[in-house]
C-alpha cells in the first residue's frame, strides 16, 4: 500500500479496542495521558504545525469513530485537528463534537505538552511513538539541531502494513483460549470527587536509586512497585479489619504488558495484555516480603509466552463467537457493558501501568525535562497508577476519583523511610 491509499481507507478496530466504545462513559472514560515537560515555554503555533506534520506520518490516528451494523470502525477524518490549552481535567471523556471527531487530544500549557488518548485508537506503545514524532517535528520548527537516529518515525518514511496490523489476530492460538474463572476483587472505596474531576498526585524519585532498591530484593521495578501497592492497600484499608466480609476479597493489581517485547510486532495500535498479582489478605501479620514473594511468583507464571497467548486468544475467541458476530451492535453493546463490569472492572482493585524507560535521540534530550503518564480512574477502580522513567527521573502518578489520599501518602512514605528523596506534585483537585 502507498501513503495515499492508507489516508482514505477505513479500517476495523483491533481486537482489544472493540469493547471501549461500548463501555465508555463520562465516568469510565478509558483514556490515558502522556505528559512531557519541556525546558522552555511551548509555542502553540509550532505545536499545531508539528501535530499536523505527525498526522501525515500516522494516518491511522487521523480517523474518527463510526457506527457499523455489527461493530464500530475507524474512518478517515477530513476535519482539522486543533491543539488546545490544557485544563485542570485529567483523562476526561473526549467529546467528538468538541474534538472534531478525533480520538485523542494534544494540549499545551506553560512548558507542558500533553497527549490524552482514547484506548480504542492505541495503547501506550503506539501513543509514545506518536508523541516522539510530534516532539521531533516541534523541535525542528523551533530551529533545534536534532537527528532522529533511527528512533523516530519521520515523514521521510511511509506507513507500513505492519503498523496497521491487529497483532492480536496474528499471534493468537485457537487451541489455547481456556477461560480462567476469577473471584471478585477488593475495591477501594471513598468519597467521590464531584463533577467528574480526577485527582492527580505525582512523585519523582531517582531511577538509579529505585533500580538499586528493587535489585536489593532480587526483583524488577514492576514487581517491587506492585508488591508495594499491595502492601500499602493492606496497611491502610485492611489490616486488623481482615475479618470483615468485604476485606476477605483478594486485592488484585492489574498490570498491562507491552506484548511487543514478547512478539515481533511493529503495530502502532493496541497490542498489550496483562499480568495480575492478587492476594487474599485474611491475616493481620502479613509483611511486604510476603507480598513481594507472591508477586514474583505470579509474575513468573503470568509472563510466560504460553500464558500471554492464552489470555490473548481468550479475547480473540470471544470476538469470533458466531452468536456475538451476528448480533447487531445496538444489542451487542448491552452484552459488552454487563460483561465488562462483571469480568473486568469488578475483578481488579486497581491498574498499574509501567511504561518503562523512554529513550529519545541524544540530540533531543536537552530540550526535555521530564515525562509522566496517567490512567483514568472511575466508579469501581477508584485509584490507578502510571509510571515512566526518563534519564534519572522515575515519575509515579496516582489518579483517583475519590478525595481520600491515604494510599498515596503511605506509598511515598515507603521511599522516604529508606532515604530516597521524593518530589511531590498535585493538581489539588479538592480546590475546584
SEPADREN-991443 format. One record per residue (C-alpha): x, y, z; residue number from 1; residue in three letters. Coordinates in pm, 1 decimal. Example, Ala and Ser with C-alpha at 12.3 -4.5 7.8 and 13.67 -1.06 7.14 Angstrom:
<recs>
<<1230.0 -450.0 780.0> 1 ALA>
<<1367.0 -106.0 714.0> 2 SER>
</recs>
This chain:
<recs>
<<0.0 0.0 0.0> 1 UNK>
<<113.0 354.5 -59.3> 2 UNK>
<<60.3 656.5 161.0> 3 UNK>
<<-233.9 786.0 -37.0> 4 UNK>
<<-414.9 454.5 -20.8> 5 UNK>
<<-383.8 447.5 358.1> 6 UNK>
<<-510.7 800.6 400.0> 7 UNK>
<<-855.1 738.2 253.4> 8 UNK>
<<-914.2 388.9 392.2> 9 UNK>
<<-1149.5 288.6 668.4> 10 UNK>
<<-1039.3 0.8 886.4> 11 UNK>
<<-1165.4 -220.0 1167.2> 12 UNK>
<<-1100.0 -159.0 1532.6> 13 UNK>
<<-840.4 -400.4 1663.8> 14 UNK>
<<-948.4 -683.1 1893.6> 15 UNK>
<<-855.1 -501.1 2214.6> 16 UNK>
<<-1018.0 -176.1 2101.3> 17 UNK>
<<-1364.2 -304.7 2015.4> 18 UNK>
<<-1501.3 -308.7 2367.2> 19 UNK>
<<-1412.9 50.3 2462.7> 20 UNK>
<<-1677.3 242.1 2260.1> 21 UNK>
<<-1946.2 20.8 2411.5> 22 UNK>
<<-1844.3 51.9 2775.5> 23 UNK>
<<-1707.3 407.0 2797.1> 24 UNK>
<<-1899.1 682.2 2977.7> 25 UNK>
<<-1819.4 1021.6 3129.7> 26 UNK>
<<-1709.5 836.6 3446.0> 27 UNK>
<<-1542.1 537.1 3278.2> 28 UNK>
<<-1356.7 729.3 3007.7> 29 UNK>
<<-1089.6 469.6 2916.1> 30 UNK>
<<-843.6 744.8 2834.9> 31 UNK>
<<-481.0 779.5 2936.9> 32 UNK>
<<-234.4 1067.4 2946.6> 33 UNK>
<<126.1 1119.9 2835.7> 34 UNK>
<<273.9 1443.6 2968.1> 35 UNK>
<<603.4 1593.7 2850.7> 36 UNK>
<<757.9 1886.6 3034.1> 37 UNK>
<<990.4 2077.6 2805.3> 38 UNK>
<<1277.3 2300.3 2919.5> 39 UNK>
<<1121.8 2605.2 2750.8> 40 UNK>
<<773.4 2752.4 2712.7> 41 UNK>
<<567.9 2575.8 2446.0> 42 UNK>
<<478.2 2768.9 2131.7> 43 UNK>
<<121.8 2667.1 2047.8> 44 UNK>
<<150.6 2760.1 1679.3> 45 UNK>
<<458.4 2542.6 1629.9> 46 UNK>
<<287.4 2264.5 1826.2> 47 UNK>
<<-12.4 2283.1 1592.0> 48 UNK>
<<213.3 2256.8 1286.9> 49 UNK>
<<404.6 1969.2 1448.8> 50 UNK>
<<87.5 1766.7 1511.2> 51 UNK>
<<-32.1 1832.7 1156.0> 52 UNK>
<<302.5 1706.2 1025.0> 53 UNK>
<<295.6 1399.8 1251.8> 54 UNK>
<<-53.0 1306.3 1133.0> 55 UNK>
<<84.9 1281.0 779.4> 56 UNK>
<<308.3 1000.8 907.6> 57 UNK>
<<36.0 848.5 1129.5> 58 UNK>
<<-277.8 838.3 913.3> 59 UNK>
<<-410.3 564.2 1143.6> 60 UNK>
<<-457.3 841.6 1402.8> 61 UNK>
<<-627.5 1082.2 1160.4> 62 UNK>
<<-958.7 898.7 1199.3> 63 UNK>
<<-1299.1 920.5 1359.7> 64 UNK>
<<-1517.7 650.9 1511.1> 65 UNK>
<<-1814.7 541.6 1301.1> 66 UNK>
<<-2101.8 305.3 1377.0> 67 UNK>
<<-2147.1 -12.2 1175.6> 68 UNK>
<<-2418.5 -275.9 1184.9> 69 UNK>
<<-2212.4 -526.1 1385.0> 70 UNK>
<<-1910.3 -328.9 1510.9> 71 UNK>
<<-1780.4 27.0 1514.6> 72 UNK>
<<-1499.9 109.4 1273.1> 73 UNK>
<<-1244.9 384.9 1207.2> 74 UNK>
<<-1282.1 613.8 906.9> 75 UNK>
<<-1052.6 881.9 765.2> 76 UNK>
<<-1120.2 1220.0 927.2> 77 UNK>
<<-1104.8 1515.6 688.5> 78 UNK>
<<-1171.8 1775.1 958.7> 79 UNK>
<<-877.3 1972.9 1101.9> 80 UNK>
<<-714.4 1871.3 1427.7> 81 UNK>
<<-677.3 2158.4 1675.1> 82 UNK>
<<-441.8 2168.1 1974.7> 83 UNK>
<<-597.7 2312.2 2290.9> 84 UNK>
<<-491.4 2487.0 2612.1> 85 UNK>
<<-456.5 2238.1 2899.1> 86 UNK>
<<-741.6 2249.2 3152.4> 87 UNK>
<<-749.1 2107.6 3504.5> 88 UNK>
<<-940.2 1798.4 3387.2> 89 UNK>
<<-733.6 1477.6 3380.8> 90 UNK>
<<-817.0 1187.7 3148.9> 91 UNK>
<<-1166.9 1313.6 3083.1> 92 UNK>
<<-1401.8 1188.9 2813.3> 93 UNK>
<<-1310.7 1312.9 2464.4> 94 UNK>
<<-1615.7 1478.0 2311.2> 95 UNK>
<<-1645.0 1402.2 1936.0> 96 UNK>
<<-1829.6 1730.7 1878.9> 97 UNK>
<<-1572.0 1943.1 2060.7> 98 UNK>
<<-1277.5 1745.9 1922.3> 99 UNK>
<<-1377.6 1731.1 1554.0> 100 UNK>
<<-1426.3 1356.0 1592.7> 101 UNK>
<<-1064.0 1277.8 1683.5> 102 UNK>
<<-994.0 1006.7 1941.4> 103 UNK>
<<-705.1 1192.0 2100.0> 104 UNK>
<<-624.5 1546.5 2204.3> 105 UNK>
<<-298.2 1740.2 2232.6> 106 UNK>
<<-283.5 2010.9 2498.7> 107 UNK>
<<-31.1 2277.9 2594.0> 108 UNK>
<<28.6 2499.8 2896.7> 109 UNK>
<<349.6 2668.5 3002.1> 110 UNK>
<<624.0 2414.3 2938.7> 111 UNK>
<<383.3 2121.2 2914.6> 112 UNK>
<<277.7 1918.5 2610.6> 113 UNK>
<<6.5 1665.5 2696.9> 114 UNK>
<<-146.6 1387.1 2489.1> 115 UNK>
<<-471.1 1225.7 2603.8> 116 UNK>
<<-572.4 917.9 2407.1> 117 UNK>
<<-887.3 706.3 2390.2> 118 UNK>
<<-786.9 341.2 2420.6> 119 UNK>
<<-976.8 238.7 2107.2> 120 UNK>
<<-711.0 414.1 1899.3> 121 UNK>
<<-385.2 291.3 2051.2> 122 UNK>
<<-204.7 174.9 2363.3> 123 UNK>
<<92.6 331.8 2538.4> 124 UNK>
<<342.5 189.9 2290.1> 125 UNK>
<<177.4 336.8 1980.6> 126 UNK>
<<98.4 662.8 2159.7> 127 UNK>
<<457.2 721.6 2269.8> 128 UNK>
<<575.3 662.0 1914.1> 129 UNK>
<<335.5 937.2 1800.3> 130 UNK>
<<445.2 1174.7 2077.9> 131 UNK>
<<809.7 1127.8 1982.7> 132 UNK>
<<731.6 1224.6 1623.8> 133 UNK>
<<535.8 1532.0 1737.2> 134 UNK>
<<825.3 1645.0 1959.3> 135 UNK>
<<1075.5 1586.7 1678.9> 136 UNK>
<<872.2 1796.3 1434.9> 137 UNK>
<<814.7 2062.4 1701.4> 138 UNK>
<<1183.8 2098.4 1783.2> 139 UNK>
<<1272.0 2119.6 1413.4> 140 UNK>
<<1026.6 2407.8 1379.4> 141 UNK>
<<1190.9 2576.1 1680.7> 142 UNK>
<<1522.0 2559.7 1494.0> 143 UNK>
<<1680.7 2286.0 1704.7> 144 UNK>
<<1968.3 2087.5 1554.9> 145 UNK>
<<1843.0 1734.8 1610.0> 146 UNK>
<<1863.0 1395.1 1441.6> 147 UNK>
<<1610.8 1105.8 1452.6> 148 UNK>
<<1890.6 845.5 1498.6> 149 UNK>
<<1656.0 566.2 1382.9> 150 UNK>
<<1443.1 624.4 1694.3> 151 UNK>
<<1171.3 845.5 1543.4> 152 UNK>
<<919.4 771.7 1267.0> 153 UNK>
<<965.2 1073.5 1044.2> 154 UNK>
<<783.2 1195.9 732.6> 155 UNK>
<<1071.0 1057.2 524.6> 156 UNK>
<<925.3 710.3 578.2> 157 UNK>
<<584.0 577.8 477.8> 158 UNK>
<<330.9 389.6 691.3> 159 UNK>
<<359.7 12.4 660.8> 160 UNK>
<<118.7 -277.5 671.8> 161 UNK>
<<279.8 -389.5 998.7> 162 UNK>
<<192.4 -59.6 1169.2> 163 UNK>
<<-177.4 -112.4 1092.2> 164 UNK>
<<-172.9 -479.1 1195.8> 165 UNK>
<<-406.7 -618.7 1458.5> 166 UNK>
<<-132.4 -826.6 1617.0> 167 UNK>
<<-379.3 -998.9 1848.4> 168 UNK>
<<-519.2 -1178.3 1541.7> 169 UNK>
<<-169.1 -1254.1 1414.6> 170 UNK>
<<-33.7 -1422.7 1726.6> 171 UNK>
<<-335.4 -1582.1 1895.9> 172 UNK>
<<-369.9 -1960.3 1921.3> 173 UNK>
<<-719.3 -2101.6 1852.2> 174 UNK>
<<-627.3 -2410.9 2057.5> 175 UNK>
<<-517.3 -2217.3 2365.3> 176 UNK>
<<-804.3 -1996.3 2484.0> 177 UNK>
<<-921.9 -2152.7 2808.8> 178 UNK>
<<-1120.5 -1916.1 3030.5> 179 UNK>
<<-998.3 -1899.3 3391.1> 180 UNK>
<<-1269.3 -1813.4 3643.4> 181 UNK>
<<-1181.2 -1532.7 3885.9> 182 UNK>
<<-1312.0 -1404.4 4216.8> 183 UNK>
<<-1434.0 -1050.3 4253.9> 184 UNK>
<<-1165.6 -819.4 4385.0> 185 UNK>
<<-1147.0 -591.7 4686.9> 186 UNK>
<<-1245.9 -239.9 4575.5> 187 UNK>
<<-1108.8 82.3 4721.2> 188 UNK>
<<-1396.5 298.2 4839.0> 189 UNK>
<<-1406.6 661.9 4940.4> 190 UNK>
<<-1578.8 996.1 4899.1> 191 UNK>
<<-1640.3 1058.9 4527.3> 192 UNK>
<<-1478.7 1365.6 4377.3> 193 UNK>
<<-1764.9 1575.9 4232.0> 194 UNK>
<<-1823.9 1687.7 3874.2> 195 UNK>
<<-1622.1 1415.3 3708.6> 196 UNK>
<<-1285.6 1557.2 3814.8> 197 UNK>
<<-988.0 1330.2 3879.4> 198 UNK>
<<-723.5 1387.5 4143.9> 199 UNK>
<<-360.0 1358.7 4037.0> 200 UNK>
<<-60.7 1318.9 4268.3> 201 UNK>
<<283.8 1251.8 4120.3> 202 UNK>
<<607.7 1164.0 4291.0> 203 UNK>
<<950.8 1169.9 4127.5> 204 UNK>
<<1236.2 954.1 4255.4> 205 UNK>
<<1582.5 873.1 4124.4> 206 UNK>
<<1566.4 593.1 3868.0> 207 UNK>
<<1909.3 467.3 3977.7> 208 UNK>
<<1806.0 454.7 4342.6> 209 UNK>
<<1479.4 276.6 4260.5> 210 UNK>
<<1660.6 19.2 4045.2> 211 UNK>
<<1907.3 -43.3 4327.9> 212 UNK>
<<1621.5 -81.2 4578.1> 213 UNK>
<<1440.1 -335.9 4359.5> 214 UNK>
<<1760.4 -528.4 4286.7> 215 UNK>
<<1836.7 -548.0 4656.7> 216 UNK>
<<1526.1 -769.2 4677.8> 217 UNK>
<<1609.8 -955.2 4354.6> 218 UNK>
<<1302.8 -801.5 4186.8> 219 UNK>
<<1221.2 -591.2 3883.7> 220 UNK>
<<1089.6 -239.3 3938.2> 221 UNK>
<<741.5 -350.4 3828.5> 222 UNK>
<<743.9 -641.6 4073.6> 223 UNK>
<<868.2 -421.5 4357.7> 224 UNK>
<<613.0 -145.9 4299.9> 225 UNK>
<<328.5 -396.1 4255.3> 226 UNK>
<<415.1 -556.3 4588.4> 227 UNK>
<<437.6 -212.1 4747.4> 228 UNK>
<<91.1 -124.1 4616.5> 229 UNK>
<<-48.3 -447.0 4763.7> 230 UNK>
<<116.9 -379.0 5097.9> 231 UNK>
<<4.3 -15.2 5101.7> 232 UNK>
<<-358.9 -114.2 5041.9> 233 UNK>
<<-324.0 -377.4 5314.8> 234 UNK>
<<-194.4 -144.6 5588.4> 235 UNK>
<<-427.3 146.3 5500.2> 236 UNK>
<<-750.4 -39.6 5424.7> 237 UNK>
<<-748.9 -397.4 5555.0> 238 UNK>
<<-503.1 -480.3 5835.7> 239 UNK>
<<-678.2 -551.5 6170.1> 240 UNK>
<<-1009.8 -538.8 5980.8> 241 UNK>
<<-945.1 -851.0 5774.1> 242 UNK>
<<-1236.0 -1030.7 5943.6> 243 UNK>
<<-1486.7 -807.8 5762.7> 244 UNK>
<<-1653.4 -982.7 5470.7> 245 UNK>
<<-1557.4 -720.2 5210.2> 246 UNK>
<<-1193.9 -729.0 5322.5> 247 UNK>
<<-1166.4 -1103.0 5258.8> 248 UNK>
<<-1186.0 -1047.5 4883.5> 249 UNK>
<<-846.0 -1066.3 4710.8> 250 UNK>
<<-662.5 -740.9 4643.3> 251 UNK>
<<-569.7 -764.4 4274.4> 252 UNK>
<<-332.2 -538.7 4082.6> 253 UNK>
<<-388.3 -534.9 3705.3> 254 UNK>
<<-57.8 -474.4 3524.4> 255 UNK>
<<-70.1 -416.1 3145.2> 256 UNK>
<<211.3 -581.1 2949.6> 257 UNK>
<<350.1 -445.0 2621.4> 258 UNK>
<<337.5 -755.4 2400.6> 259 UNK>
<<582.1 -602.2 2152.4> 260 UNK>
<<852.5 -712.9 2397.2> 261 UNK>
<<744.2 -1075.7 2355.1> 262 UNK>
<<633.4 -1092.3 1991.1> 263 UNK>
<<794.0 -937.1 1678.4> 264 UNK>
<<516.7 -684.8 1621.0> 265 UNK>
<<555.5 -331.7 1481.2> 266 UNK>
<<191.6 -235.0 1522.0> 267 UNK>
<<103.1 116.4 1636.1> 268 UNK>
<<-237.8 3.8 1750.9> 269 UNK>
<<-334.1 -185.0 2068.2> 270 UNK>
<<-107.4 -478.1 2146.3> 271 UNK>
<<-99.7 -525.8 2520.1> 272 UNK>
<<-224.5 -785.2 2763.5> 273 UNK>
<<-187.4 -810.1 3137.8> 274 UNK>
<<-46.0 -994.2 3433.4> 275 UNK>
<<-207.2 -987.0 3776.4> 276 UNK>
<<-81.6 -1010.9 4129.5> 277 UNK>
<<-355.6 -1090.8 4376.5> 278 UNK>
<<-353.7 -1179.8 4746.2> 279 UNK>
<<-628.6 -1262.9 4996.7> 280 UNK>
<<-526.4 -1058.0 5299.7> 281 UNK>
<<-704.2 -1255.7 5572.4> 282 UNK>
<<-426.2 -1223.7 5832.8> 283 UNK>
<<-306.5 -933.4 6046.4> 284 UNK>
<<64.4 -1025.6 6026.9> 285 UNK>
<<133.8 -1004.1 5652.3> 286 UNK>
<<456.2 -828.4 5553.8> 287 UNK>
<<593.7 -651.6 5248.0> 288 UNK>
<<820.4 -953.1 5198.1> 289 UNK>
<<512.0 -1177.0 5179.4> 290 UNK>
<<364.4 -952.6 4910.9> 291 UNK>
<<687.7 -942.0 4710.0> 292 UNK>
<<741.2 -1317.4 4718.3> 293 UNK>
<<386.5 -1382.1 4595.0> 294 UNK>
<<410.0 -1109.6 4329.7> 295 UNK>
<<733.5 -1254.1 4187.0> 296 UNK>
<<576.0 -1598.3 4175.8> 297 UNK>
<<262.4 -1475.2 3999.2> 298 UNK>
<<459.6 -1262.9 3752.0> 299 UNK>
<<682.7 -1557.0 3662.4> 300 UNK>
<<371.4 -1755.8 3568.2> 301 UNK>
<<176.6 -1471.2 3404.7> 302 UNK>
<<462.4 -1359.1 3179.1> 303 UNK>
<<520.3 -1700.0 3025.1> 304 UNK>
<<455.8 -1673.9 2647.6> 305 UNK>
<<205.1 -1959.7 2667.7> 306 UNK>
<<1.8 -1775.8 2931.8> 307 UNK>
<<18.1 -1442.9 2745.4> 308 UNK>
<<-106.5 -1620.7 2432.0> 309 UNK>
<<-386.6 -1788.4 2631.3> 310 UNK>
<<-519.8 -1454.0 2752.5> 311 UNK>
<<-482.6 -1301.1 2407.5> 312 UNK>
<<-658.8 -1599.7 2249.3> 313 UNK>
<<-941.6 -1586.2 2501.6> 314 UNK>
<<-1020.6 -1229.8 2390.6> 315 UNK>
<<-998.8 -1318.6 2021.0> 316 UNK>
<<-1217.7 -1629.8 2059.4> 317 UNK>
<<-1481.3 -1414.6 2231.3> 318 UNK>
<<-1482.2 -1177.8 1933.5> 319 UNK>
<<-1505.8 -1469.5 1689.5> 320 UNK>
<<-1804.3 -1624.2 1868.6> 321 UNK>
<<-2061.5 -1672.9 1593.1> 322 UNK>
<<-2351.7 -1556.7 1809.8> 323 UNK>
<<-2173.7 -1235.6 1906.3> 324 UNK>
<<-2060.0 -1169.7 1548.6> 325 UNK>
<<-2416.3 -1192.3 1414.3> 326 UNK>
<<-2569.4 -981.6 1691.6> 327 UNK>
<<-2641.5 -620.6 1583.3> 328 UNK>
<<-2423.2 -366.9 1758.9> 329 UNK>
<<-2705.9 -190.8 1942.6> 330 UNK>
<<-2777.0 -523.2 2120.6> 331 UNK>
<<-2413.2 -625.8 2145.8> 332 UNK>
<<-2345.2 -304.0 2335.3> 333 UNK>
<<-2557.5 -413.8 2632.0> 334 UNK>
<<-2386.4 -753.5 2647.8> 335 UNK>
<<-2043.0 -590.8 2643.3> 336 UNK>
<<-2134.9 -340.7 2916.8> 337 UNK>
<<-2257.6 -612.5 3152.8> 338 UNK>
<<-1968.8 -844.1 3069.7> 339 UNK>
<<-1702.9 -576.2 3118.6> 340 UNK>
<<-1837.0 -481.6 3459.0> 341 UNK>
<<-1850.2 -842.0 3583.4> 342 UNK>
<<-1539.3 -973.6 3406.7> 343 UNK>
<<-1328.4 -657.8 3407.4> 344 UNK>
<<-1393.6 -372.3 3649.0> 345 UNK>
<<-1507.7 -587.8 3942.3> 346 UNK>
<<-1215.3 -829.2 3905.2> 347 UNK>
<<-944.7 -566.6 3962.2> 348 UNK>
<<-862.2 -345.7 4258.6> 349 UNK>
<<-653.8 -105.8 4052.5> 350 UNK>
<<-444.2 -81.1 3736.4> 351 UNK>
<<-70.3 -20.7 3742.5> 352 UNK>
<<74.4 78.6 3403.9> 353 UNK>
<<454.1 94.3 3393.5> 354 UNK>
<<561.9 233.0 3055.9> 355 UNK>
<<926.1 173.8 3149.6> 356 UNK>
<<1226.5 367.6 3026.7> 357 UNK>
<<1161.5 617.1 2746.1> 358 UNK>
<<1453.6 694.4 2518.3> 359 UNK>
<<1491.5 987.4 2280.5> 360 UNK>
<<1773.7 1065.6 2039.6> 361 UNK>
<<2060.4 1218.8 2236.0> 362 UNK>
<<2023.4 1544.5 2042.1> 363 UNK>
<<1661.3 1583.9 2165.3> 364 UNK>
<<1721.1 1513.4 2534.1> 365 UNK>
<<1841.5 1865.2 2633.8> 366 UNK>
<<1500.9 2004.4 2535.1> 367 UNK>
<<1301.4 1762.1 2756.7> 368 UNK>
<<1287.4 1793.6 3135.6> 369 UNK>
<<1062.5 1505.5 3245.0> 370 UNK>
<<784.1 1270.9 3141.2> 371 UNK>
<<479.9 1132.3 3321.1> 372 UNK>
<<183.6 911.0 3238.2> 373 UNK>
<<-163.1 888.8 3389.8> 374 UNK>
<<-454.7 646.5 3368.9> 375 UNK>
<<-820.0 741.5 3418.5> 376 UNK>
<<-995.2 637.8 3740.7> 377 UNK>
<<-1365.9 562.5 3761.0> 378 UNK>
<<-1651.1 441.7 3977.5> 379 UNK>
<<-1510.0 97.9 4062.5> 380 UNK>
<<-1133.5 126.8 4011.2> 381 UNK>
<<-1113.8 449.2 4208.0> 382 UNK>
<<-733.6 462.6 4223.9> 383 UNK>
<<-492.9 384.5 3939.4> 384 UNK>
<<-121.7 439.5 3887.6> 385 UNK>
<<104.6 509.0 3591.3> 386 UNK>
<<484.5 516.6 3592.6> 387 UNK>
<<756.8 605.1 3343.6> 388 UNK>
<<1127.2 690.7 3357.1> 389 UNK>
<<1334.6 940.0 3162.0> 390 UNK>
<<1704.7 972.0 3238.5> 391 UNK>
<<1731.9 962.0 3620.2> 392 UNK>
<<1373.4 1073.3 3684.8> 393 UNK>
<<1125.3 796.8 3763.2> 394 UNK>
<<779.4 950.4 3783.4> 395 UNK>
<<496.4 776.9 3969.7> 396 UNK>
<<149.4 925.1 3909.1> 397 UNK>
<<-161.9 831.2 4104.6> 398 UNK>
<<-501.7 922.1 3964.1> 399 UNK>
<<-809.9 891.4 4179.9> 400 UNK>
<<-1184.4 951.2 4163.8> 401 UNK>
<<-1211.2 975.7 4544.4> 402 UNK>
<<-1099.9 1253.4 4778.8> 403 UNK>
<<-901.6 1038.1 5024.5> 404 UNK>
<<-523.0 1019.3 4967.0> 405 UNK>
<<-414.9 774.6 5237.7> 406 UNK>
<<-282.1 523.0 4983.5> 407 UNK>
<<-61.5 778.9 4808.7> 408 UNK>
<<78.9 912.0 5137.3> 409 UNK>
<<166.7 566.2 5268.2> 410 UNK>
<<312.0 458.4 4933.4> 411 UNK>
<<554.7 751.1 4904.5> 412 UNK>
<<642.6 730.5 5276.1> 413 UNK>
<<799.5 391.6 5196.6> 414 UNK>
<<1070.1 562.3 4987.9> 415 UNK>
<<1143.0 847.0 5229.1> 416 UNK>
<<1180.2 589.7 5508.3> 417 UNK>
<<1455.1 428.6 5301.2> 418 UNK>
<<1633.6 757.8 5244.1> 419 UNK>
<<1510.7 808.5 4886.8> 420 UNK>
<<1408.1 1167.2 4815.3> 421 UNK>
<<1059.3 1212.7 4664.1> 422 UNK>
<<946.1 1529.7 4485.8> 423 UNK>
<<567.8 1554.3 4503.7> 424 UNK>
<<320.2 1738.3 4277.9> 425 UNK>
<<-59.3 1760.3 4286.6> 426 UNK>
<<-337.6 1909.9 4080.6> 427 UNK>
<<-516.5 1998.6 4409.0> 428 UNK>
<<-848.1 1873.4 4278.8> 429 UNK>
<<-1008.3 1942.1 4620.2> 430 UNK>
<<-990.8 2316.0 4544.5> 431 UNK>
<<-1200.7 2300.0 4226.4> 432 UNK>
</recs>
